Amino acid sequence: MEPFDGPCVQVTSMKTSQPIPAIITPSLLAMHNRSLMSPVTFRLLLACVCCAVASSIAVAADRSLELFRHGSLKHWMSPQGKKIAGGWEVTDGVIHRVSRAGHMITKEEFTDFDLRFEWKIARGGNSGIKYRVNWYGDRLLGCEYQLLDDERHRNALNPTKTAGALYDLYAPHSSKRLKPVGEYNSGRILVRGQHVEHWLNGQKIVEAEIGSDDWDCRVRKSKFSEYSGFAEKTSGRLMLQDHGGEVWLRNVVLTIPESVSR
């Protein structure tokens, strides 16, 4: 694989392992061997010890949200905070932009997350998934995972605006594999602190460090140059864009690390 055009940052696990204490300690065995307690009492004591151990090593599960489960848009609203009024429909867990509807954003803000989804676009189509979305004056902006028909849309003339790109900032890796229009691609957006990754069909195609010298240089050359501190806030909403064409997403699951979901 060719090197990325941005700095490479190693990501460490969000969870820490804990040593597993011995369930049957020498002192407990000694008490039993010296017949200081009945077999029934010993079994009860052993059960209590096992419960305590299980509690001490349990790790809380990450929080996951299926963002379009059962045809629901309960996690979403308009940029003005109103109910989604039409144009977007959900059928059997698939969200489909059918007609002019405007963008929609999540009701909740997120910090670190792992967003996985499948997507397809109409012929000549253009859309995107934005994250760390915040208001910059009267503009609602954020980082964008570009959804595009690379073969037919004019944006594809600029590598930083092709499918999977971090829009207008980082082009996908040249070895990316994009499926033909009409077929679903798998996508992933991983955010850990200031570290961002875009994945397409099982391959990491973009890696960036928000706020780095490289990031700042790219922002200064982009359409976001006039917005001070663009995307540097550590929390924000997700957005689905309405760019006038049809787009479909399914199996959209947002996972939030346990360490930031308390």
CORVENVEN-V281094 format. One record per pair of residues at least 24 apart in sequence whose C-alpha atoms are under 8 Angstrom apart, sorted by sequence separation. I is the first residue (numbers start at 1). J is the second residue. D is the distance in whole Angstrom. If there is no record, write none. Layout:
i-><I;I>
j-><J;J>
d-><D;D>
This chain:
i-><69;78;79;124;125;143;176;177;68;78;79;124;23;68;78;79;81;121;123;124;23;68;77;78;120;121;122;124;126;176;76;77;119;121;124;125;76;77;123;124;176;23;76;77;175;75;76;173;21;75;149;166;173;20;75;165;172;173;164;172;164;171;164;170;20;19;170;194;18;165;166;194;164;165;193;164;145;169;169;169;145;169;168;168;123;122;123;121;122;79;120;121;120;120;120;119;120;118;119;118;119;118;119;117;118;116;117;116;117;116;115;116;114;115;114;115;113;114;113;114;112;113;112;113;111;112;111;112;111;142;143;142;136;134;133;132;132;132;134;132;133;134;132;133;131;132;133;131;132;133;131;130;131;129;130;129;130;129;130;128;129;127;128;127;127;127;126;126;127;126;125;127;125;126;125;111;112;122;111;122;110;111;121;122;109;110;121;109;110;120;121;109;110;119;120;108;109;119;120;107;119;106;118;119;105;106;117;118;105;106;117;118;105;117;118;104;105;116;117;103;104;116;117;103;104;115;116;103;115;116;102;103;115;102;114;115;101;113;114;100;113;114;113;100;112;113;97;99;112;99;98;99;97;98;112;97;98;111;96;97;96;97;96;95;96;94;95;94;95;94;93;94;93;6;5;4;2;2;1;11;68;68;11;68;66;67;9;66;67;66;67;65;66;64;65;64;65;64;63;64;62;63;62;63;62;63;62;61;60;63;8;62;7;8;9;6;7;4;6;7;4;6;7;6;14;15;15;14>
j-><93;102;103;148;149;167;200;201;93;103;104;149;49;94;104;105;107;147;149;150;50;95;104;105;147;148;149;151;153;203;104;105;147;149;152;153;105;106;152;153;205;53;106;107;205;106;107;204;53;107;181;198;205;53;108;198;205;206;198;206;199;206;200;206;57;57;208;232;57;205;206;234;205;206;234;206;189;215;218;219;198;222;222;223;181;181;182;181;182;140;181;182;182;183;184;184;185;184;185;185;186;186;187;186;187;186;187;187;188;188;188;189;188;189;189;190;189;190;190;191;190;191;191;192;191;192;192;193;193;230;231;231;227;231;231;231;233;234;236;235;236;237;236;237;236;237;238;237;238;239;238;238;239;238;239;239;240;240;241;240;241;240;241;241;242;243;243;244;245;245;245;247;246;247;247;234;235;245;235;246;235;236;246;247;235;236;247;236;237;247;248;237;238;247;248;237;238;248;249;237;249;237;249;250;237;238;249;250;238;239;250;251;239;251;252;239;240;251;252;239;240;252;253;240;241;252;253;241;253;254;241;242;254;242;254;255;242;254;255;242;255;256;256;244;256;257;242;244;257;245;245;246;245;246;260;246;247;260;246;247;247;248;248;248;249;248;249;249;250;250;250;251;251;170;170;173;173;174;175;192;250;251;195;252;251;252;195;252;253;253;254;253;254;253;254;254;255;255;255;256;255;256;256;257;257;258;258;258;258;261;207;261;207;208;209;207;208;206;208;209;207;209;214;214;257;258;259;259>
d-><5;8;7;8;5;7;7;7;6;7;6;5;7;7;5;6;8;7;6;8;6;7;6;6;8;7;7;8;7;7;6;6;8;7;5;7;5;6;7;5;6;7;4;6;8;6;5;8;7;6;7;8;5;8;7;8;5;6;7;5;7;7;7;7;7;8;8;8;6;8;7;7;7;7;7;8;8;8;6;7;7;7;6;7;6;7;8;6;7;8;7;7;6;6;5;5;6;6;5;5;6;4;7;6;6;8;5;6;6;4;6;7;7;5;6;6;8;5;6;6;8;5;5;7;8;5;8;6;7;8;7;6;7;8;7;6;7;7;6;6;5;7;4;5;7;5;6;6;7;7;4;6;6;7;5;6;7;5;8;6;6;8;5;6;6;6;6;8;8;7;6;7;7;8;7;6;8;7;4;5;5;7;6;6;6;5;5;5;6;6;6;4;8;7;5;6;8;6;7;7;4;6;5;7;6;5;7;5;5;7;6;6;4;5;7;6;6;7;4;7;5;6;6;6;7;7;5;5;6;6;7;5;4;5;6;6;7;7;5;7;6;6;5;6;6;7;7;7;7;8;8;8;7;6;7;5;8;8;7;5;6;7;5;6;7;7;5;6;6;5;6;7;7;8;8;7;8;8;8;8;8;8;8;7;7;6;7;6;6;5;7;6;6;7;5;6;6;4;6;6;7;5;6;7;5;6;4;6;6;7;7;8;8;7;7;7;7;7;6;7;7;8;8;7;7;8;8;7>
